[in-house]
Amino acid sequence: MGHRRATHLRWAVAGSATAVLLTMAAWVWSAYSLGGLKDVLAVAGSMAALLGPLFAWALHRRQHNAPDRAPEEQVHEDLLHRYLADEADRRLQDPLPLPVRWANTHRPVADHWEVVRRSPDAAGPLDLSGALDDPVRDVPEVFARIPSRRLVLLGEAGAGKTVLVTRLARRLLERWQPGRPIPVVVSLRSWNPVRTGFREWLAEQLSRDYPYLRVQAETAPTLARRLVDAHRIMPLLDGLDELAPSLRTTAINELDSSLTDGEPLVLTSRPKEYETALTNRVLTGAAVVELQPLSSAEIRDYLRLSTRRQHTDIWRPVFNRLADQPHGQLAQALSSPLMVTLVRTTYSDADATPSELVDDRRFAAREQIENHLLDAFLRTAYGRSLPHRAPERLRFLARHLSRLHTQELAWWELHRAVPRRVLRGMTVVTAAFLGMVSLGTLFGPGFGIVGLIMGGACTSRTTPPPPAAVQWRSTERHTPLHRRFSVGVLTIGLGPAGVLGTLALLGGWAAGEPGAGLLLAATSAGAIAVAGGLSGLALLWLWDVPPLVGAEQPSPDAVLRRDRAYALGTSLIAGIIYGSVLAVTMGALVASDQGTRAGVRVALAVLAGCFLMTAEISLVSSAWGQFVFTRAWLALRRRLPFNVLRFLDDARDHGVLRQSGGVHLFRHGLLQERLAGEETARAVPA
């Protein structure tokens, strides 16, 4: 069935159902002589409860899976697209690639050459020197010369380790053939080798970035784990130095014990951190190269070629200083690709004055020049359009990321910047207030108090969840019905059932009718528990739908929209289930005692009130709902603007941040460290 035809069919069904429900509502209103404001609200709320999920279904635009293909081929295509976009975003070819060079390290951190060359008779070293701008000695050609297929790439901060490893992955992907391992660049910063094994963690990273790999495989919990266990993934691990010092040695030992003979690996780190992490053993079979600092001549040539001819004179003092003092403070400060890029960006205007860099009184040390360039980057990136308080807000974000020990700025993690009690208090107060309004309007002030208590109690232990687009799905392709039902009862049924049952008992005791209170408590609590089980059936059925194949990584805006849609959908479903079950139960109970008319009125009011209350509790407890509270608090405290994502996108457009899938990152790790106020150790090149 075509997409347009299916859409028309859904709207036809929704329209027909609306006509039927309106007819039934008119008949019920007339047959049972309903009237008054409360009856109007009850009928209107019941119609909203019944029609809400129906129109949400009609509005839903179903996305179709890509044609069937091997997961390796899909991952290959997505990765190649990602790395090409990353290189374009970094402007690595503008105007020419920087002359990044590397050579065999002189540090005692490599394995024996016999092990690297996989031959007891081959004791001589391999020449693994190369350059990014040399087609014959580019990084994939150098890697191909290593028989063990294991390489450790060392370099100081800003030396270009991430750029080089991304370049290697992209070039290997261009040459990839089915059946060979797929190179994947993964940041090590999120790995805790004490808690999680390497293969398990690597599969988690793949599943997070590529949701279609979360589907259960025949021989493994997920497709991602199957690819990892079958050695179809070649890990390019970036940033061993970003792990806590106490975890680095454990990480190397875990890598050594997890990798099988001949399994390829690339690892990057800062030199001193890697050397310190090696205690009693080295990484088996690993050759080690170290990125070299840019020479004064290379710096001069790059700055000259990246500047328009009529503006090269402004660089004359800098060029002269580099020629006169090739190992001076200025040459050392600009010896990394990052700093050369920053100095080019900072003094790109025609009226710029790079000659200030040769002022020895202002810049007496290398670190002062580096910090000056990092500080000037924001002003240069934004120019005259620098938003009010932007530097202060970026510093806040940098400190937030440093506290979390990550470089990935995810909107659903911003709640960690809000005191837990504050966020939980905002959630409880909002849910309690909405519950009081919902039940108090329909049933009177007494039930308003019940709604107040129910709303607050059901959200008092809320922990902000990750958005639906990045949550783990069930590892079982089809969760059994009884398990879905029991999960629903235990997770979203027992809590509300206990609260409502307790309130019913207390109400009966206060009214002097403990027997009626006990009956009402048992009936309402049982109905809530059943509703929880039925909600589990429905929501886990939605959750078990396989992720889309062939979809690009969603942007932060797309992740937010999907989670908002998911939150609205689940709240509507849970609301109609809870409302219907309680409406039938309470309506039948009242009808048996007070007649059909009273039972119908109670059923309609219960359906409307329970629907509204359940829906609002689901909304405020979702990742989207928690983000609304988070950004409101941060805006109130003047930490960030209320429209956080617009601010982040603006910073990305100005080159301060970059985007990777659903998260933002600072374009340069040193910039994040500088904004966070961290002291970064930078070794002086020999």
C-alpha positions, 0 to 999 in steps of 0.5 A: 500500500502506498504511503499516500493511500495509507495516510488517507485510510488512517484519516478516514478511520479517524474521521469515522471513529470521531463521527461514531463517538460524537453520536454516542456522546449525544445519545448518552447525554440525552439518555441519561439526562446529563447536565452541568459544568462537571458533566460537560467537562467529563464528556469533553475529557472522555472524548479527548481520551478516546480521540487523542491516541486515534488522531496521534496514529493518523498524524504519524508518518511511518518511515520505511526501512531501507531495502534488505542488505547486510548490516556490514554494508549499511555500517560501511556506508554510514561511516564513510558518509560520517567521516567525509562530512567530518573532514569537510567540517574540519576544513582539512583541505583548505587551502592545502592539508597541513604537513602533519608528519610522524615517525617511529617513537624513541620511547620504550613503549613498542613491542619487539620488532619480531612480534610486530613483524610476526617473524622470529627472524625479522629483528630489524625495525620497520620505517613507519615514518610518513606524512599526511600530504604524501600519497606514498607515505600517507597513514593507510600506506604506513598501516599496511606495512605493519604485519601485526596490524596494530598501531599506537599513535602518540601526539601532544594535545592539538597535534592532530591525532583525531584528524589522522585516525579519522583520515585512516578510517575514511581511506580504509573504508574507501578500500573496504570489501565485504568480509573484511573488518570495518574500521570504526573510530570510537572515543575511549572517554566513556569506557570504564574497563573495570566495569565493562569488558572491551567487546561489550563496551564496543558493541554498546557504542555501535548500538548507540550510534547506529540504532539498527544494530540493536536488533537481536541477532541469531547468535548474539544479543544484538547485531552489534555484538555479533559483528564485534564477536565475529571480528568484523569491526576494526576498532580505532580507539581515540584518546587513551589519555582521556581515561582516568589515570587509574583506568589506563593500565587496566584498559591496556591489559583488557585490550591485550587480553580481549584481542585475538591473534591478528586482530587489528587495532589502532590506539591514540594517546598523549605520549607521557600518559601512554608511557606511564600507563605501561607497567609490566607489559606493552600492547602485544604486537603494537608498533608505535609512532609519534606525531612530529611538531611542525617546523618553522618553515612549514608554519611559514609556508602554510600561513603564506598559502592560506593568506591572500596575496595582498595581505601577506605583509601583515605576517612579515614580523611573524615570518621573520621571528620564525626564521630568526628563532626556529626553536623559540617560544613562538615557533614552539607555540605554533608547532601543532596543527591546532595552533596554526589553525587558530592563529590563521583564524584569529588573524584572518581579517585584513586589519588584523595585527599578528605582529603582536605575537612577537611582543616578548613583554606580552608573550614571554612564554609559549603557554601565554601565546597558546592561551591568547589564541584560544581566548581570541578564538571566540571573538574571531569566530563570532565576529561582531555577531557575538551574542550577549553572554555567549562566552560565559555560557560556553564556559558553563558548558565546558565546565559541565562537560569536564565534570562529566568527564566527556566531550559529548554535549547531549541535551538530555544530560544537561539535567546534571547541571541542575541540583537533583533536589531542584529538578525533582522538586520542579517535577513533583510540584508540576505533576501535583498541581496538574493532578489537583486541577484535573481531579479537582475540576471534575470531582470537587476539592476533596478529590483535588487533594487526592490528585495533588497527592497522587501526582506528587507521589508518582513523580517523587522518585523520577530519574531523567531517562535518556531520550527514546532515540538513544535508549536500549531496546529490548534485546529480545525480538518478541517479548512474551506477552506474560512478561510484558504484562508483569513488567507493566504491573511491576514498573508502572502499576504497583506504585500508583495502585499502592498510593490510590489504595492507601488514599481509599482506605484513609478516606473510608476510615475518615468517613466512618465506613472502613468496610466501604473504604476497604472495598474501594481500595481493593477495587481501585488498586486492582484496577490500577495494577491491571491497567499497568499490565495492559500499558506494559503490553502496549508500550513494550509492543511499541518498544519492540518495533525494530529500529530503522535501517539506513537512517542517518544519525539524528541531529540533536533537534531530531532526537528532541522531536522524536522524544517529544513525539514518543512522550506524547504517544506513550502518555496518550496510550497510558492515559486511555488504558488507565482511564478506561480500566478505572472508568469501567471498574468505578462506573460498575461499582457505582451503578450497582449501588446508585443506578445506571445514570450515576454509574455513567456519570462517574465512569465519564468523569473517571475516564477524563480525570484519569486520562489527564492525570496519567498523561501529564505524569508520563509527560513530565517524567519523560526526557523531553519533559525533564529537559523543559524543566532543565532549560527553564531552571538554567535560563532562570539562573542565566546559565543558558538561554531558554532555547538551548538548541538554537544557541548550540546550533548558532555556536556550531554555525560559527565554528565553535562547536561541531555536531556528531549525530545527536550531540555537540562537541567543542571543535577543539578539545583544548578550547574546552579545557581552556574554557573550563579553566583546566590546566593542560600540560603541553610538553615542549618538543625536543 
